[in-house]
Each structure stands twice: as structure tokens, then as C-alpha cells.
Amino acid sequence: MIQKLSHATVYVLDQDRALAFYRDKLGFEVRTDMTMGSFRWLTVAPKSQPDLELVLMPVAASPMLDEARAATLKELVAKGTFGVGVFETADVNGDYAELSAKGVEFAYPPAERPYGIETVVKDSEGNWFSLTQRRGQVGIGASLGHVTAGPGADPQWMLDQADRAMYSGKLATRPRPGLRLLAPLPLAEG
């Protein structure tokens, strides 16, 4: 039986431009970049997610897509028609600030939603992705890195680690991608 989804297709108008966006702006790594005849198989993914690759698929006529449908698909991609998926982050506000500074386009600033904090980011080709920080995740901030722990972790220990990092001068200039708090921190009373 089927075990998991390993690849998802993101239609692009220019593979090199898309590659520069996902690699240089979002910080994704290139998993595969190979040419088979005139076809280029190009995949990228977040560094912290080894089991899923995004195929940056050029819109072109192929055995599965005739000329008319390829032209229609190109037009739809260029118009920004498609909401392709959801990128999860531990610090949507920090990522929004960093990516905005790199010139990445957003539909709106991060906003509270029933499921967490969300913004919508547009890639270089016109595809839209939700960028979401789920409820229960705590983003320490882009300048402080992230504190990560699983269920049952001691929240005070996690805060102490963040304090030590802050006062030792050993702060990450960028949060480590893919790390997230897996259990909510309880708020201290009184």
C-alpha cells in the first residue's frame, strides 16, 4: 500500500528563477538537479524535511500536457491563481520580517487564525503558499534562534537555555529551519 507522499509538483514559468527563489530566499536545499534529454528534473525542499521534495516543474507541452493546456496553465500560473500548499514555521513573525527584507511578496502581514498565526507568501512564479505557525508553538524570534523540545520537556529549562544563549552572545542570526516547540509552554500565574 501507499506509505507516504514523497514529491509534490509546483508549476513554474522559469526553473532558474524559481530555483533562486526557493534556494536563496527561502533557504531550501536542492535535492535533485539533473537533465534527461531536454527535460530538467529539479527538486528542492526545506533542509529539515528529508522525506518530501517539491518538483519545480516547467510548464511545457509534454506527453501529459498538450500545447493548449500548457498555454492555459502558463497563463494561470502567471496570474497567481494557485494556492499550492502550507509551509510550517516556528516563528511566522520572524520569517515574515526576514523574507520581506529579501523582497519576498506577501498577501498580508501575519494574522491570528483559529489554527495559529498565518500569512500568505508568493513565490517568484506566482504560486501562493500559506506560511503558518501552529497554535502551541512558541517563536522565540529571528534574533534569538528557537528553543525546541518534545512533549514532557521542562519549560523552565527551555527558557533558561534561551536566556543563556541571549546573554552569552552565542545567538543564531537566523532561526534554525524546521525546529519547533512540540508542546506549549504553560504561562506562569501570579
C-alpha positions in Angstrom: 0.0 0.0 0.0 0.9 3.7 -0.3 3.2 4.7 2.5 3.7 8.5 2.0 3.8 11.4 -0.4 7.4 11.9 -1.5 7.1 14.6 -4.2 4.7 17.4 -4.9 4.7 19.5 -8.1 4.9 23.3 -8.2 4.5 24.6 -11.7 7.0 27.3 -12.7 7.5 29.5 -15.6 11.3 29.7 -15.3 13.2 27.0 -13.4 16.3 29.1 -12.8 14.3 32.0 -11.3 12.3 29.5 -9.2 15.4 27.8 -8.0 17.0 31.1 -7.0 13.8 32.0 -5.1 13.5 28.7 -3.2 17.2 28.2 -2.5 18.4 31.8 -2.0 15.3 33.4 -0.4 13.6 30.6 1.4 16.8 28.7 2.3 15.7 25.4 0.7 18.2 22.9 -0.4 18.5 21.4 -3.9 17.8 17.7 -3.7 18.0 16.8 -7.5 19.1 18.8 -10.5 19.5 16.6 -13.5 18.8 16.7 -17.2 17.3 13.9 -19.2 17.4 14.9 -22.8 15.8 18.4 -23.0 13.9 17.8 -19.7 15.3 19.1 -16.4 14.3 17.3 -13.2 14.7 19.9 -10.4 13.6 19.4 -6.8 14.0 21.4 -3.6 12.9 21.1 0.0 13.3 22.5 3.4 16.6 21.3 4.9 14.8 19.8 7.9 12.3 17.7 5.9 14.2 14.9 4.2 11.2 12.9 3.1 9.5 15.4 0.8 10.6 17.2 -2.3 9.0 20.0 -4.3 9.4 19.4 -8.0 9.9 22.7 -9.8 8.1 21.7 -13.0 8.4 23.9 -16.0 5.0 24.5 -17.7 5.5 23.0 -21.2 3.8 20.7 -23.6 4.6 17.0 -22.7 3.0 13.6 -23.1 0.7 14.5 -20.2 0.0 18.1 -21.2 -0.9 19.2 -24.8 0.0 22.6 -26.2 -3.4 24.2 -25.5 -3.5 23.0 -21.8 0.2 24.1 -21.4 -0.7 27.6 -22.6 -3.7 27.8 -20.3 -1.6 26.5 -17.3 1.1 29.1 -18.1 -1.5 31.9 -18.0 -3.0 30.7 -14.8 0.4 30.4 -13.0 1.4 33.9 -14.2 -1.9 35.3 -12.9 -1.2 33.9 -9.4 -4.1 31.5 -9.5 -2.8 28.6 -7.4 -2.6 28.2 -3.7 -0.1 25.4 -3.6 0.3 24.4 0.0 1.3 25.3 3.5 4.8 25.9 4.9 5.0 25.4 8.6 7.3 27.6 10.7 8.0 28.0 14.4 8.3 31.8 14.1 6.0 33.3 11.4 6.7 36.9 12.5 10.5 36.4 12.4 10.2 34.7 9.0 7.9 37.4 7.7 10.4 40.1 8.7 13.4 38.3 7.2 11.7 37.3 3.9 10.2 40.8 3.5 13.7 42.2 3.8 14.7 39.9 1.0 11.9 41.2 -1.2 9.5 38.3 -0.9 5.9 39.3 -1.6 3.2 38.6 1.0 -0.6 38.9 0.6 -0.9 40.4 4.2 1.1 40.5 7.4 0.9 37.6 9.9 -2.5 37.4 11.5 -4.2 35.3 14.2 -6.3 32.5 12.9 -8.2 29.7 14.7 -5.3 27.3 13.9 -2.4 29.6 14.6 -0.7 32.6 13.1 -0.7 32.8 9.3 0.5 34.9 6.4 0.4 34.0 2.7 3.7 34.2 0.7 4.0 34.4 -3.1 6.8 32.6 -4.9 8.7 34.0 -7.9 6.4 32.3 -10.3 3.0 33.5 -8.9 2.2 30.5 -6.7 0.9 31.2 -3.2 1.7 29.3 0.0 0.3 29.7 3.5 3.1 30.3 6.0 1.7 29.1 9.3 2.8 28.9 12.9 0.5 26.4 14.5 -1.1 27.0 17.9 1.1 25.8 20.7 4.4 26.7 19.0 6.4 29.5 20.5 8.6 31.5 18.2 11.5 33.0 20.2 12.3 35.3 17.4 14.6 35.6 14.5 17.4 37.2 16.5 17.3 34.6 19.3 17.0 31.3 17.5 14.5 28.8 18.6 14.1 26.6 21.7 12.8 23.1 20.8 11.5 20.3 23.0 9.2 17.4 22.8 6.2 16.5 25.0 7.1 16.3 28.7 10.0 18.7 28.4 10.7 21.1 31.3 9.5 24.6 30.1 11.7 26.3 32.7 14.8 24.5 31.3 13.9 25.7 27.8 13.5 29.3 28.9 16.9 29.0 30.8 18.5 27.8 27.6 17.1 30.8 25.7 18.4 33.2 28.4 21.8 31.6 28.4 22.0 32.0 24.6 20.8 35.6 24.8 23.4 36.6 27.5 26.3 34.6 26.2 26.4 36.3 22.8 26.1 33.0 21.1 22.8 33.8 19.3 21.9 32.5 15.9 21.4 35.2 13.4 18.7 33.1 11.8 16.4 30.6 13.4 17.4 27.0 12.5 14.9 25.9 9.9 12.3 23.3 10.8 12.8 23.4 14.6 9.6 23.9 16.5 8.3 23.6 20.0 6.2 20.4 20.2 4.5 21.2 23.5 3.0 24.6 24.5 4.8 26.5 27.3 2.4 26.9 30.3 2.1 30.5 31.3 3.2 31.3 34.8 0.4 32.6 37.1 0.7 35.4 39.5 
